[in-house]
Amino acid sequence: MSTTTETGPAGSADAAGAASTEARMSRREVLQALSGLMVGIFVSILAATVVSNALPVIIADLGGSQSIYTWVVTAELLAMTASVPLWGKLADLVSQKLLVQLSLTLFVAGSLLAGFSQDTTTLIVARVVQGLGAGGLTALVQIVMAAMIPPRELGRYAGIFGAVFAVATVAGPLIGGVIVDTAWLGWRWCFFMGVPFALLAIVLLQKTLKLDQVRRRDVQIDWLGALLITAGVSTLLIWVTLAGNDFDWLSGTTALMVGGAAVLLALALVVESRVAEPVIPLGIFRNRTVALTTLASALVGIAMFGGTVFLSQYFQISLGYSPTEAGLLSLPMIGGLLVSSTVAGALITKTGTWKRFLVAGGVLMTLGFGLLATIDAQTSIWLLGAFMVVLGVGVGLLMQNLVLAAQNDVPARELGSATSVLSFFRSLGGTIGVSVLGAVLASRVAGDLAVLGGGESGGETTVPDVSALPPEVARVVQDAYGNATAELFLIATPLAALALLVVLFIKEKPLKTTSGAERLAEEQAQLPLAAH
């Protein structure tokens, strides 16, 4: 059933046939086609959440610092961020199914390397490989869904993917906690356990995902633009991570790194404005909806990733819970996200309206961060759970619906670019958020421990094993991490408010009732007429 479709006038008939084939797909057939993608997303989220909950134990076992803790998270996010646009471009050249399988293969390789790591350097390299695989899944899942499913129906399937996301996010911390707390397993199985799921996803994709392959003979990969963007962003992130510890914020090193990053990014803009197939097509930002949803996605990424990635550390170090208990404590936020994304998806499909969900999500996310900014080492877990529900509901209403709004307002030929751009900037925002707020956390903890006499002072602060500390020292460490975590949420609150402000300016447009494949066929059919 899989066919190859050439773009342009000669391929218009083939494209129309492809579109009609997709149009005849029943809901059961679509679900079968998406099953492998769902398993792929499941294993990607599962691995990330397992590591998030187990990371305090992993870093303590490998003797890493607070900055290393941040970089183990940031390395994967940075690799994912840099690779998302490239995966989107490669989708124009070769089989999208093959690319998804390749991304899962990279994920397996990174997981195995991470599981066998003997030091933090190897672990960070492994996380980069995992990030490259996650970047492929992030870009291609959205592109495949947009090609097969009309925007009006996307809400329903987005709700299903939201449920998969929620189950994986709930299962990850719990499984990770059990693995870390089980002496005969150890933290390395946090990485190994995802391998069979990834292999299952590859097999399912081979059997169930049947796509009409579109080949464009004029596509060129903008390697120079990708290199300049990656180098510029990486330089900024390295500066943020090291400044305040290895050198002063206001120093010659800072000037050199920030200046170098600015030059690299400026050159990237020049390259992107001139090449035929840019990694980030600057012209796409002329579309108001794309520009605003991209900005909102970046802000959501900064606030969400930066504000929540350190919650597991707060549960274990500041509140004194085990990894398994820390996994259970994440349930309120995940439950809120699951319910809000599923219900909103169904209502959007039923009513065709979506902006009110974005606005409500922005309000609740801002409120959730504001409430979490009041926590400390003595906060009641019930009160903390209520705050996390508010945040989870807000994030669930925002994340997928921003992508839906953008996909609905661009020509079919720009679906891949628009989706990749949104994913890129959301991941970039998350990477910046983790790096910046991780640096703030490390600096605040080091300063508090020095002032309070907790036995740590200045420079790098090793992530402590609270259970091994004397009671009086443990209390100082718990207070320091509690206060620092609250400060992260305080910083995230105005960023969430700014995302809400951006969302208010997005103009609501009726959701299209044709799939990306059908729209592409219609656009291509008009090309000969335009030529005349």
Secondary structure, 3 states (H helix, E strand, C coil): CCCEEECCHHHHHHHHHHHHHHHCCCHHHHHHHHHHHHHHHHHHHHHHHHHHHHHHHHHHHHCCEHHHHHHHHHHHHHHHHHHHHHHHHHCCCCCHHHHHHHHHHHHHHHHHHHHCCCCHHHHHHHHHHHHHHHHHHHHHHHHHHHHHCCHHHHHHHHHHHHHHHHHHHHHHHHHHHHHHHCCCCCCCHHHHCCHHHHHHHHHHHHHHCCCCEEECCCCCCCHHHHHHHHHHHHHHHHHHHHECCCECCCCHHHHHHHHHHHHHHHHHHHHHHHCCCCCCCHHHHHCHHHHHHHHHHHHHHHHHHHHHCCHHHHHHHHCCCCHHHHHHHCHHHHHHHHHHHHHHHHHHHHHCCCHHHHHHHHHHHHHHHHHHCCCCCCCCHHHHHHHHHHHHHHHHHHHHHHHHHHHHCCCHHHHHHHHHHHHHHHHHHHHHHHHHHHHHHHHHHHHHHHHHCCCCCCCCCECCCHHHCCHHHHHHHHHHHHHHHHHHHHHHHHHHHHHHHHHHCCCCCCCCCCCHHHHHHHHHHCHHHHHC
